[in-house]
Structure formats: C-alpha cells, structure tokens
Amino acid sequence: MFAVTEEAQPMEILATLLMGAVMFLGFWAWYRLSQDRLLQYKLIASLQKPKVLDQPMTGQIAFFCFLAWLGVLLVSRAYVGELLDALHLPQSSMPAEWQLPYLVIVTGCQFYAMLTVLVFAHVRGHVRLADCGFRADDLADQIKAGAYCFLLAMPLILITILITYSFRNEENAHDLIKMMKEQGTLPNILMIGFSAIFLASITEEMLFRVCVQGAFQQFRPVLAIVFTALFFALVHGFPDSLPLIPLALILGMLYYYKVSFLACVAMHSIFNAYNFGLTLLVTVGQ
C-alpha cells in the first residue's frame, strides 16, 4: 500500500502500526464470531428465507430513487457544461479547483434527492421507513454492529490488497487520494474528509443497500446481497473493486440482518475514515 523507502518516515511507521492494530482487532472479531454459536445460527437461519417486513422497499420505489440519483448527476453535468462554455473553457476537462466542490455538492444533492423520494413514498403509504432501515431504536447497538462488522471486514480487505498490490499505481488511485496529494491545502483536506467519511457513506448506502439490495432481498436474500456487492465494487473501478467485494458482502449481510441504515453508514464511515487517516499520514510523511 505504501512506497518502500530506505528510511521509513515517522508518519509511515504510525500508519503501519495502525494497520497492524486493525488487523489484530479484525482477527479478534473473527475469533469472537467463531465462538458465538448462537449468532452463527441466527445469521445462517436468517438467509434461509426472506425477512417478514410490513412495507419494505419495492422495485418501483428503488427505481424512482435511482432516477433521482441519476437526474442530479445529469443536471449537474449539463450545468457545468454550460458554465464552461460561457467561460470559453474546454468541455473535455473540469478545472481542478472546481472538482472537489462539485463532488461535494453533487453527492449531497443525490442523497437528499433519494431521501425525498423515500420520504414521499413513506407518507403515501407505499413503504415504511423503519422497514427500509431507518430505525430510531437501539441507536447505540446499530453503531456498535457497524463497528464490529468493520473489524470483520478489514482482514479480508487488507489480504486482498496485498494480493492485488502489483495492480496498484499512482494512475489508478482513487480520485480523492489524488486530490489529497495534488490539492493538499487544509480546507481541501477537510472537505475531502467530510466528503469521504460522511457524504459518500450515506449516499452509497442509500443507493446500494437501501434501494438496490432492499428491492430484491425480499425474494432471494443471498442473491440480492451478492449482486449488490458486486455492483457496488464494480462502480468503484479496478483495482479498488477487488478489496471492496468483501466489504460490500459484509455490508449487505449487516443491512439484511439488522435492517439498519445507520449500522451500514457507521461501518462504511469507519472504513472511509480509516483509509482517509492512512492516506493523510502517508501524505504528510512524504
């Protein structure tokens, strides 16, 4: 994951220690799960047949949420295209100083557009928010479940990263990582952190777990979890897609078992915060 240098920098050493600590806690989480026979039985039994919910997500509502997500993207691109044309700038590339604010605004608008569709469907009696994962009970337990599943996912993710390390280079790095290295001012770093840790987590979990998986898991839960996980990984591009498969599979299991949007957001946010922190440490060290 990190460049090998003759003399390791203190920040890189700290990042390595953080990775080691997370790996240790991850193996501890797997050991704890292996000893909990009751939880294993409940997880396996829950996948044998779909959960019985009063008014879960439907294919029609999921489709309208996707249209809202896509509509925000298309409208924003059309607006930026007109703005570039008015300023006599090339249409092929957005100015670097626009990219980060654009990403933050569009991601936030996509979430609120999908949420508006879901709330409207709830008010009209087509779905029930609690059956889509928006539960107000046991908030601490939902967050705890998300943190525990993060630890379960990390050994699988880090092992996959090590196996696929040869495919990684500066050119195919994540866009936010490139922005941190190229536009590493304090306001930009704070904006990147907010986007990655909060906005990306709530928007992606709304789209993939609540809408896509939620629409299909009432029929074939295992297929719904696997399909959504592969879809989630695929849209992140190669090679990031490979280590994201175990993350997405555990996110899918978490959403199905707990019926909790908050638990998935907690797990996703902790994962993104971990990666953001590692990238920040290595960037500062270099």
C-alpha positions as CSV (number, residue, x, y, z in Angstrom):
1,M,0.0,0.0,0.0
2,F,2.8,2.4,0.7
3,A,6.0,3.2,-1.1
4,V,9.1,1.4,0.2
5,T,11.9,3.9,1.1
6,E,15.4,3.4,2.6
7,E,14.4,5.2,5.7
8,A,10.8,5.0,6.9
9,Q,9.3,8.3,8.0
10,P,7.6,8.6,11.4
11,M,4.2,9.1,9.9
12,E,4.6,6.0,7.7
13,I,5.6,4.0,10.8
14,L,2.5,5.3,12.6
15,A,0.4,4.3,9.6
16,T,1.9,0.8,9.6
17,L,1.2,0.4,13.3
18,L,-2.4,1.5,12.7
19,M,-2.8,-1.2,10.0
20,G,-1.3,-3.8,12.3
21,A,-3.7,-2.8,15.2
22,V,-6.7,-3.0,12.9
23,M,-5.6,-6.4,11.6
24,F,-5.2,-7.7,15.2
25,L,-8.6,-6.4,16.2
26,G,-10.1,-7.9,13.0
27,F,-8.8,-11.4,13.7
28,W,-10.0,-11.0,17.3
29,A,-13.5,-10.2,15.9
30,W,-13.4,-13.3,13.7
31,Y,-12.4,-15.4,16.7
32,R,-15.2,-14.0,18.8
33,L,-17.7,-14.8,16.0
34,S,-16.3,-18.3,15.7
35,Q,-17.1,-18.8,19.4
36,D,-20.6,-17.4,19.2
37,R,-22.7,-20.4,18.0
38,L,-26.0,-18.7,18.6
39,L,-25.1,-15.7,16.4
40,Q,-23.8,-18.1,13.7
41,Y,-27.1,-20.0,13.8
42,K,-29.1,-16.8,13.6
43,L,-27.1,-15.5,10.6
44,I,-27.5,-18.7,8.7
45,A,-31.1,-19.1,9.6
46,S,-31.9,-15.6,8.5
47,L,-30.7,-16.3,5.0
48,Q,-32.9,-19.4,4.6
49,K,-36.0,-17.3,3.9
50,P,-36.7,-13.6,3.4
51,K,-37.4,-11.5,6.5
52,V,-41.0,-10.7,7.0
53,L,-41.5,-6.9,6.9
54,D,-44.7,-4.9,6.7
55,Q,-43.8,-2.4,4.0
56,P,-40.2,-2.9,2.7
57,M,-38.5,-1.3,-0.2
58,T,-40.2,-2.1,-3.6
59,G,-38.7,-2.2,-7.1
60,Q,-40.8,0.7,-8.2
61,I,-39.6,3.0,-5.3
62,A,-36.0,1.9,-5.8
63,F,-36.3,2.7,-9.5
64,F,-37.5,6.2,-8.7
65,C,-34.7,6.7,-6.2
66,F,-32.2,5.7,-8.9
67,L,-33.8,8.2,-11.3
68,A,-33.4,10.9,-8.6
69,W,-29.8,10.0,-8.2
70,L,-29.2,9.9,-11.9
71,G,-31.1,13.1,-12.5
72,V,-29.0,15.1,-10.1
73,L,-25.9,13.8,-11.9
74,L,-27.1,14.6,-15.4
75,V,-28.4,18.1,-14.5
76,S,-25.2,19.0,-12.7
77,R,-23.1,17.9,-15.7
78,A,-25.3,19.9,-18.0
79,Y,-25.0,23.0,-15.8
80,V,-21.2,22.7,-15.6
81,G,-21.0,22.2,-19.4
82,E,-22.9,25.4,-20.0
83,L,-20.8,27.2,-17.5
84,L,-17.6,26.0,-19.1
85,D,-18.9,27.1,-22.5
86,A,-19.8,30.5,-21.2
87,L,-16.3,30.9,-19.8
88,H,-14.8,29.7,-23.1
89,L,-13.1,26.7,-21.3
90,P,-12.7,23.3,-22.9
91,Q,-15.6,20.9,-22.3
92,S,-13.3,17.9,-22.0
93,S,-12.0,18.6,-18.5
94,M,-13.2,20.4,-15.4
95,P,-10.8,22.9,-13.8
96,A,-9.0,21.3,-10.9
97,E,-10.3,23.9,-8.4
98,W,-13.9,23.0,-9.3
99,Q,-13.6,19.3,-8.9
100,L,-13.8,19.0,-5.1
101,P,-16.7,21.4,-4.5
102,Y,-18.5,19.9,-7.4
103,L,-18.1,16.4,-5.9
104,V,-19.4,17.5,-2.5
105,I,-22.4,19.4,-3.9
106,V,-23.5,16.7,-6.3
107,T,-23.1,13.8,-3.7
108,G,-25.1,15.7,-1.1
109,C,-27.8,16.6,-3.6
110,Q,-28.0,12.9,-4.7
111,F,-28.6,11.8,-1.2
112,Y,-31.3,14.3,-0.5
113,A,-33.0,13.6,-3.8
114,M,-33.2,9.9,-3.0
115,L,-34.3,10.6,0.6
116,T,-37.1,12.9,-0.7
117,V,-38.4,10.1,-2.9
118,L,-38.3,7.7,0.0
119,V,-40.0,10.0,2.5
120,F,-42.7,10.8,-0.1
121,A,-43.3,7.1,-0.6
122,H,-43.5,6.7,3.2
123,V,-46.0,9.5,3.5
124,R,-48.1,8.0,0.7
125,G,-48.1,4.6,2.4
126,H,-46.0,2.7,-0.2
127,V,-43.1,1.9,2.1
128,R,-42.3,2.1,5.8
129,L,-39.1,3.9,6.7
130,A,-38.3,1.5,9.5
131,D,-38.6,-1.4,7.1
132,C,-36.0,0.3,4.9
133,G,-33.5,0.5,7.7
134,F,-34.3,4.0,9.1
135,R,-34.8,2.9,12.7
136,A,-34.7,5.1,15.7
137,D,-34.5,2.3,18.3
138,D,-31.3,0.9,19.7
139,L,-29.1,3.5,18.1
140,A,-26.0,2.5,20.1
141,D,-26.5,-1.1,19.2
142,Q,-26.7,-0.2,15.5
143,I,-23.5,1.8,15.6
144,K,-21.8,-1.0,17.6
145,A,-22.8,-3.5,15.0
146,G,-21.4,-1.3,12.2
147,A,-18.0,-1.0,14.1
148,Y,-17.9,-4.8,14.8
149,C,-18.5,-5.6,11.1
150,F,-15.8,-3.1,10.1
151,L,-13.4,-5.2,12.1
152,L,-14.6,-8.4,10.5
153,A,-14.1,-6.9,7.0
154,M,-10.6,-5.5,7.5
155,P,-8.5,-8.7,7.5
156,L,-10.2,-9.8,4.3
157,I,-9.8,-6.4,2.7
158,L,-6.1,-6.0,3.6
159,I,-5.3,-9.5,2.5
160,T,-7.0,-8.8,-0.9
161,I,-5.0,-5.5,-1.2
162,L,-1.7,-7.4,-0.6
163,I,-2.6,-10.0,-3.2
164,T,-3.5,-7.3,-5.8
165,Y,-0.7,-4.9,-4.8
166,S,1.0,-5.3,-8.2
167,F,-2.0,-3.8,-10.0
168,R,-1.9,-0.6,-8.0
169,N,-0.1,2.6,-9.1
170,E,-0.5,6.4,-9.0
171,E,-2.6,6.5,-12.2
172,N,-5.4,4.2,-10.9
173,A,-5.5,5.6,-7.4
174,H,-8.9,6.8,-6.1
175,D,-9.8,10.3,-7.2
176,L,-10.0,11.6,-3.6
177,I,-6.5,10.3,-2.9
178,K,-5.2,12.1,-6.0
179,M,-6.9,15.3,-4.8
180,M,-5.3,15.0,-1.3
181,K,-1.9,14.8,-2.9
182,E,-2.4,17.4,-5.6
183,Q,-4.6,19.9,-3.7
184,G,-3.4,19.3,-0.1
185,T,-4.4,22.5,1.5
186,L,-6.1,22.4,4.9
187,P,-9.6,23.5,3.6
188,N,-9.4,20.9,0.8
189,I,-8.3,18.1,3.2
190,L,-11.2,18.9,5.5
191,M,-13.6,19.0,2.5
192,I,-12.2,15.6,1.3
193,G,-12.6,14.1,4.7
194,F,-16.2,15.3,5.0
195,S,-17.0,14.0,1.5
196,A,-15.4,10.6,2.0
197,I,-16.4,9.9,5.6
198,F,-19.9,11.3,5.7
199,L,-21.3,12.2,2.3
200,A,-20.0,9.2,0.3
201,S,-21.1,6.8,3.1
202,I,-24.7,7.9,3.4
203,T,-25.2,8.3,-0.4
204,E,-23.7,5.0,-1.4
205,E,-25.5,3.1,1.4
206,M,-28.8,4.7,0.4
207,L,-28.3,3.7,-3.2
208,F,-26.8,0.3,-2.9
209,R,-28.1,-1.2,0.3
210,V,-31.5,0.6,0.9
211,C,-32.6,0.8,-2.8
212,V,-30.8,-1.9,-4.8
213,Q,-30.5,-4.6,-2.2
214,G,-33.7,-3.6,-0.5
215,A,-35.7,-4.1,-3.6
216,F,-34.5,-7.7,-4.2
217,Q,-33.8,-9.1,-0.8
218,Q,-37.4,-9.9,-0.1
219,F,-37.3,-12.6,-2.8
220,R,-33.7,-14.1,-2.7
221,P,-31.7,-12.5,0.1
222,V,-28.4,-14.3,-0.8
223,L,-28.5,-13.4,-4.4
224,A,-29.5,-9.8,-3.5
225,I,-26.5,-9.4,-1.2
226,V,-24.1,-10.9,-3.7
227,F,-25.4,-8.9,-6.7
228,T,-25.4,-5.6,-4.8
229,A,-21.9,-6.3,-3.5
230,L,-20.6,-6.9,-7.0
231,F,-22.4,-3.9,-8.4
232,F,-21.0,-1.7,-5.6
233,A,-17.5,-3.0,-6.2
234,L,-17.7,-2.6,-9.9
235,V,-18.7,1.0,-10.0
236,H,-15.6,1.9,-7.9
237,G,-13.3,0.8,-10.8
238,F,-10.3,-1.5,-11.0
239,P,-8.3,-2.3,-8.8
240,D,-10.3,-0.8,-5.9
241,S,-13.2,-3.1,-6.8
242,L,-11.4,-6.2,-5.7
243,P,-10.9,-5.4,-1.9
244,L,-14.3,-3.8,-1.9
245,I,-16.0,-7.1,-2.6
246,P,-15.6,-8.4,1.0
247,L,-16.5,-5.0,2.4
248,A,-19.7,-4.9,0.3
249,L,-20.7,-8.5,1.2
250,I,-20.4,-7.8,4.9
251,L,-22.3,-4.5,4.4
252,G,-25.0,-6.5,2.7
253,M,-25.2,-9.1,5.5
254,L,-25.3,-6.3,8.1
255,Y,-28.1,-4.5,6.3
256,Y,-30.2,-7.6,5.8
257,Y,-29.7,-9.0,9.4
258,K,-30.0,-5.7,11.3
259,V,-32.4,-3.9,8.9
260,S,-30.4,-0.8,9.8
261,F,-29.2,2.1,7.5
262,L,-27.3,3.6,10.4
263,A,-25.3,0.4,11.0
264,C,-24.2,0.3,7.4
265,V,-23.4,4.0,7.4
266,A,-21.4,3.5,10.6
267,M,-19.4,0.6,9.1
268,H,-18.8,2.5,5.8
269,S,-17.9,5.7,7.5
270,I,-15.3,4.0,9.8
271,F,-13.8,2.2,6.8
272,N,-13.5,5.5,4.9
273,A,-12.2,7.3,7.9
274,Y,-9.5,4.6,8.3
275,N,-8.5,5.0,4.7
276,F,-8.6,8.7,4.9
277,G,-6.4,8.7,8.0
278,L,-3.9,6.3,6.5
279,T,-3.6,8.4,3.3
280,L,-3.2,11.6,5.3
281,L,-0.5,10.0,7.5
282,V,1.5,8.8,4.4
283,T,1.0,12.0,2.5
284,V,2.2,14.1,5.5
285,G,5.1,11.6,5.9
286,Q,6.2,12.1,2.3
